[in-house]
Every structure is written in C-alpha cells, then in structure tokens.
Amino acid sequence: MNITASHLGKKFGSKTAVHDLNLTIEQGKVLGLLGPNGAGKSTTIKMLSGQMHPDSGVITIMVKIMTGFLTICVVVSGSCRRR
C-alpha cells in the first residue's frame, strides 16, 4: 500500500496548520513527523488516515493485492466545487 499526498493543506480559521505538503509513504517504510507544538503533525496524520478532510490537495491510497488482479485506489480530495 502506498500513500501519496499532493499539495495538502488545512486551515483552522486564519491559522494555517498544513501548507502545500507533498509526500509519499511506500509500503513497508516508516515515516516520522517531527516538529514543535502546533506544526501540523497531528492534523497531517488525521488527514492521511481519513479522520479529517483536507481543505486543499489530494490524498491517494493505492492497495495492490498480489494474489489476484485487484487494485484498489482511494482518493481523498480537499477541493470541493460548489454550484
């Protein structure tokens, strides 16, 4: 399973918690997020895990099942169009 975040962003009022984050987490790899309080670490994890929607950007989760030909792709987008 690979997780990719492209141009991820999240604001709380006028406070920017995450700005234009781009990262890829490959299957079997470990990622550590380091930073001071209020840097957006928890917000990033919540967005990547689906507990919180981003205000901008796209999260793509690719799952490949090797016993068959099934590939599942889940995309979480922070951009919403209103009409």
N, CA, C and O atoms as a DFTB+ gen file, in Angstrom:
332 C
 N C O
     1  1       0.843      -1.168       0.000
     2  2       0.000       0.000       0.000
     3  2       0.892       1.236       0.000
     4  3       1.787       1.355       0.837
     5  1       0.662       2.131      -0.907
     6  2       1.360       3.410      -0.955
     7  2       0.372       4.520      -0.650
     8  3      -0.777       4.476      -1.088
     9  1       0.819       5.509       0.095
    10  2       0.003       6.682       0.400
    11  2       0.744       7.891      -0.150
    12  3       1.918       8.103       0.152
    13  1       0.047       8.682      -0.959
    14  2       0.641       9.876      -1.538
    15  2      -0.219      11.083      -1.198
    16  3      -1.440      11.044      -1.353
    17  1       0.405      12.137      -0.743
    18  2      -0.271      13.411      -0.502
    19  2       0.317      14.434      -1.463
    20  3       1.535      14.582      -1.561
    21  1      -0.558      15.135      -2.169
    22  2      -0.118      16.144      -3.133
    23  2      -0.753      17.486      -2.797
    24  3      -1.977      17.619      -2.793
    25  1       0.074      18.467      -2.518
    26  2      -0.360      19.843      -2.256
    27  2      -1.420      19.908      -1.153
    28  3      -2.406      20.635      -1.269
    29  1      -1.206      19.147      -0.092
    30  2      -2.154      19.050       1.007
    31  2      -2.148      20.327       1.840
    32  3      -1.091      20.873       2.155
    33  1      -3.337      20.791       2.189
    34  2      -3.450      21.989       3.007
    35  2      -4.630      21.913       3.955
    36  3      -5.651      21.300       3.645
    37  1      -4.483      22.545       5.121
    38  2      -5.568      22.594       6.106
    39  2      -5.439      23.876       6.914
    40  3      -4.360      24.214       7.400
    41  1      -6.568      24.592       7.053
    42  2      -6.623      25.806       7.863
    43  2      -7.699      25.646       8.920
    44  3      -8.698      24.957       8.716
    45  1      -7.478      26.289      10.042
    46  2      -8.475      26.413      11.095
    47  2      -8.675      27.909      11.307
    48  3      -7.902      28.557      12.013
    49  1      -9.720      28.446      10.688
    50  2      -9.902      29.895      10.701
    51  2      -8.778      30.552       9.927
    52  3      -8.537      30.211       8.769
    53  1      -8.086      31.495      10.557
    54  2      -6.964      32.166       9.888
    55  2      -5.632      31.447      10.119
    56  3      -4.612      31.843       9.554
    57  1      -5.632      30.402      10.937
    58  2      -4.412      29.637      11.269
    59  2      -4.182      28.544      10.234
    60  3      -5.040      27.682      10.044
    61  1      -3.043      28.572       9.567
    62  2      -2.667      27.527       8.619
    63  2      -1.944      26.425       9.377
    64  3      -0.867      26.645       9.930
    65  1      -2.546      25.230       9.399
    66  2      -1.943      24.089      10.099
    67  2      -1.010      23.314       9.176
    68  3       0.062      22.879       9.595
    69  1      -1.420      23.141       7.919
    70  2      -0.620      22.414       6.924
    71  2      -0.681      23.212       5.629
    72  3      -1.760      23.598       5.180
    73  1       0.487      23.457       5.028
    74  2       0.547      24.252       3.802
    75  2       1.337      23.516       2.722
    76  3       2.533      23.272       2.877
    77  1       0.664      23.166       1.633
    78  2       1.293      22.614       0.425
    79  2       2.229      21.434       0.727
    80  3       3.378      21.414       0.285
    81  1       1.728      20.461       1.477
    82  2       2.513      19.276       1.841
    83  2       2.485      18.252       0.712
    84  3       1.417      17.908       0.206
    85  1       3.655      17.768       0.320
    86  2       3.795      16.710      -0.677
    87  2       4.641      15.601      -0.074
    88  3       5.761      15.847       0.373
    89  1       4.112      14.378      -0.057
    90  2       4.892      13.252       0.452
    91  2       4.341      11.948      -0.082
    92  3       3.176      11.854      -0.467
    93  1       5.207      10.937      -0.099
    94  2       4.820       9.577      -0.469
    95  2       5.339       8.638       0.603
    96  3       6.510       8.684       0.978
    97  1       4.447       7.784       1.091
    98  2       4.825       6.765       2.064
    99  2       4.685       5.424       1.363
   100  3       3.580       5.015       1.007
   101  1       5.795       4.746       1.168
   102  2       5.785       3.462       0.473
   103  2       5.513       2.325       1.447
   104  3       5.831       2.409       2.633
   105  1       4.919       1.265       0.922
   106  2       4.620       0.092       1.734
   107  2       5.884      -0.422       2.409
   108  3       6.930      -0.550       1.772
   109  1       5.783      -0.716       3.699
   110  2       6.902      -1.261       4.446
   111  2       7.872      -0.221       4.989
   112  3       8.810      -0.565       5.708
   113  1       7.657       1.040       4.655
   114  2       8.538       2.115       5.120
   115  2       7.947       2.764       6.369
   116  3       6.739       2.709       6.600
   117  1       8.805       3.370       7.158
   118  2       8.393       4.072       8.369
   119  2       8.642       5.559       8.165
   120  3       9.702       5.960       7.686
   121  1       7.665       6.368       8.529
   122  2       7.782       7.815       8.389
   123  2       7.606       8.451       9.756
   124  3       6.673       8.113      10.484
   125  1       8.482       9.355      10.105
   126  2       8.355      10.109      11.349
   127  2       8.085      11.567      11.037
   128  3       8.722      12.145      10.157
   129  1       7.149      12.163      11.749
   130  2       6.864      13.590      11.610
   131  2       7.384      14.292      12.857
   132  3       6.947      14.001      13.970
   133  1       8.310      15.209      12.667
   134  2       8.912      15.935      13.777
   135  2       8.621      17.416      13.643
   136  3       8.606      17.958      12.538
   137  1       8.392      18.063      14.762
   138  2       8.178      19.498      14.747
   139  2       7.641      19.972      16.077
   140  3       7.237      19.165      16.914
   141  1       7.636      21.286      16.276
   142  2       7.149      21.839      17.537
   143  2       5.626      21.726      17.650
   144  3       4.943      21.381      16.685
   145  1       5.114      22.022      18.837
   146  2       3.662      22.042      19.043
   147  2       3.025      22.995      18.039
   148  3       3.529      24.091      17.798
   149  1       1.910      22.561      17.460
   150  2       1.200      23.406      16.514
   151  2       1.759      23.401      15.108
   152  3       1.354      24.220      14.282
   153  1       2.687      22.492      14.813
   154  2       3.312      22.457      13.488
   155  2       2.468      21.725      12.443
   156  3       2.773      21.791      11.252
   157  1       1.407      21.027      12.873
   158  2       0.541      20.333      11.924
   159  2       0.764      18.836      11.840
   160  3       0.243      18.190      10.932
   161  1       1.522      18.270      12.760
   162  2       1.809      16.822      12.727
   163  2       0.537      15.998      12.909
   164  3       0.254      15.110      12.105
   165  1      -0.223      16.283      13.950
   166  2      -1.457      15.527      14.217
   167  2      -2.486      15.755      13.124
   168  3      -3.188      14.826      12.724
   169  1      -2.579      16.981      12.643
   170  2      -3.507      17.293      11.554
   171  2      -3.154      16.490      10.310
   172  3      -4.042      15.966       9.639
   173  1      -1.870      16.389       9.997
   174  2      -1.426      15.609       8.839
   175  2      -1.810      14.146       8.990
   176  3      -2.342      13.548       8.054
   177  1      -1.549      13.560      10.159
   178  2      -1.892      12.157      10.399
   179  2      -3.397      11.951      10.296
   180  3      -3.848      10.959       9.724
   181  1      -4.177      12.876      10.841
   182  2      -5.641      12.752      10.769
   183  2      -6.128      12.820       9.326
   184  3      -7.049      12.095       8.951
   185  1      -5.523      13.679       8.515
   186  2      -5.921      13.754       7.108
   187  2      -5.520      12.486       6.363
   188  3      -6.306      11.958       5.576
   189  1      -4.304      11.992       6.600
   190  2      -3.845      10.784       5.907
   191  2      -4.661       9.557       6.296
   192  3      -4.817       8.638       5.492
   193  1      -5.182       9.534       7.520
   194  2      -5.958       8.380       7.984
   195  2      -7.449       8.522       7.702
   196  3      -8.220       7.610       8.004
   197  1      -7.870       9.648       7.129
   198  2      -9.272       9.834       6.787
   199  2     -10.125      10.366       7.918
   200  3     -11.344      10.452       7.768
   201  1      -9.534      10.726       9.039
   202  2     -10.290      11.267      10.165
   203  2     -10.636      12.738       9.976
   204  3     -11.501      13.269      10.671
   205  1      -9.960      13.400       9.035
   206  2     -10.169      14.819       8.780
   207  2      -9.976      15.054       7.286
   208  3      -9.081      14.474       6.672
   209  1     -10.813      15.902       6.707
   210  2     -10.686      16.215       5.283
   211  2      -9.756      17.410       5.086
   212  3      -9.822      18.384       5.836
   213  1      -8.895      17.334       4.082
   214  2      -8.037      18.484       3.778
   215  2      -8.853      19.604       3.139
   216  3      -9.889      19.348       2.527
   217  1      -8.389      20.841       3.280
   218  2      -9.019      21.971       2.602
   219  2      -8.540      22.069       1.161
   220  3      -9.249      22.587       0.299
   221  1      -7.343      21.572       0.903
   222  2      -6.806      21.572      -0.459
   223  2      -5.897      20.367      -0.627
   224  3      -5.408      19.794       0.347
   225  1      -5.684      19.998      -1.863
   226  2      -4.807      18.873      -2.165
   227  2      -5.545      17.557      -2.293
   228  3      -6.768      17.488      -2.167
   229  1      -4.771      16.515      -2.546
   230  2      -5.324      15.182      -2.796
   231  2      -4.494      14.148      -2.049
   232  3      -3.265      14.217      -2.036
   233  1      -5.177      13.186      -1.425
   234  2      -4.523      12.038      -0.802
   235  2      -4.920      10.814      -1.604
   236  3      -6.108      10.567      -1.809
   237  1      -3.942      10.042      -2.063
   238  2      -4.206       8.828      -2.831
   239  2      -3.646       7.639      -2.067
   240  3      -2.480       7.629      -1.671
   241  1      -4.493       6.642      -1.869
   242  2      -4.076       5.417      -1.191
   243  2      -4.209       4.280      -2.191
   244  3      -5.313       3.952      -2.625
   245  1      -3.078       3.679      -2.555
   246  2      -3.067       2.578      -3.517
   247  2      -2.828       1.271      -2.780
   248  3      -1.862       1.138      -2.027
   249  1      -3.714       0.306      -3.002
   250  2      -3.592      -1.017      -2.387
   251  2      -3.522      -2.032      -3.511
   252  3      -4.400      -2.062      -4.373
   253  1      -2.489      -2.865      -3.515
   254  2      -2.370      -3.925      -4.518
   255  2      -2.425      -5.268      -3.812
   256  3      -1.665      -5.527      -2.879
   257  1      -3.320      -6.104      -4.261
   258  2      -3.435      -7.451      -3.716
   259  2      -2.736      -8.385      -4.688
   260  3      -3.182      -8.554      -5.823
   261  1      -1.643      -8.991      -4.245
   262  2      -0.781      -9.759      -5.137
   263  2      -1.354     -11.124      -5.519
   264  3      -0.853     -11.748      -6.454
   265  1      -2.386     -11.607      -4.826
   266  2      -2.942     -12.916      -5.153
   267  2      -3.903     -12.855      -6.328
   268  3      -4.355     -13.894      -6.811
   269  1      -4.216     -11.671      -6.788
   270  2      -5.141     -11.531      -7.908
   271  2      -4.790     -10.304      -8.712
   272  3      -3.671      -9.797      -8.642
   273  1      -5.741      -9.836      -9.466
   274  2      -5.519      -8.682     -10.320
   275  2      -6.245      -7.446      -9.812
   276  3      -6.449      -6.482     -10.551
   277  1      -6.633      -7.485      -8.535
   278  2      -7.414      -6.401      -7.964
   279  2      -6.497      -5.284      -7.468
   280  3      -5.571      -5.522      -6.692
   281  1      -6.765      -4.088      -7.919
   282  2      -6.082      -2.905      -7.413
   283  2      -7.158      -1.945      -6.923
   284  3      -8.093      -1.622      -7.655
   285  1      -7.020      -1.497      -5.693
   286  2      -7.989      -0.574      -5.110
   287  2      -7.311       0.781      -4.978
   288  3      -6.198       0.877      -4.460
   289  1      -7.968       1.803      -5.435
   290  2      -7.432       3.152      -5.318
   291  2      -8.460       4.016      -4.601
   292  3      -9.598       4.139      -5.054
   293  1      -8.065       4.609      -3.492
   294  2      -8.933       5.506      -2.741
   295  2      -8.330       6.898      -2.831
   296  3      -7.160       7.097      -2.505
   297  1      -9.120       7.849      -3.269
   298  2      -8.641       9.216      -3.390
   299  2      -9.476      10.105      -2.482
   300  3     -10.705      10.098      -2.552
   301  1      -8.808      10.866      -1.633
   302  2      -9.471      11.832      -0.764
   303  2      -9.043      13.209      -1.239
   304  3      -7.859      13.545      -1.209
   305  1     -10.000      13.994      -1.672
   306  2      -9.679      15.309      -2.213
   307  2     -10.194      16.394      -1.283
   308  3     -11.293      16.293      -0.737
   309  1      -9.397      17.419      -1.111
   310  2      -9.797      18.527      -0.266
   311  2     -10.484      19.631      -1.029
   312  3     -10.979      20.584      -0.428
   313  1     -10.524      19.521      -2.335
   314  2     -11.157      20.571      -3.114
   315  2     -12.605      20.204      -3.394
   316  3     -12.892      19.127      -3.918
   317  1     -13.504      21.094      -3.045
   318  2     -14.937      20.871      -3.270
   319  2     -15.448      21.987      -4.168
   320  3     -15.165      23.163      -3.939
   321  1     -16.187      21.616      -5.169
   322  2     -16.775      22.615      -6.057
   323  2     -18.214      22.859      -5.635
   324  3     -18.984      21.920      -5.432
   325  1     -18.560      24.111      -5.507
   326  2     -19.937      24.468      -5.157
   327  2     -20.583      25.126      -6.357
   328  3     -19.956      25.899      -7.081
   329  1     -21.844      24.803      -6.549
   330  2     -22.573      25.402      -7.680
   331  2     -23.714      26.221      -7.178
   332  3     -24.450      26.808      -7.972
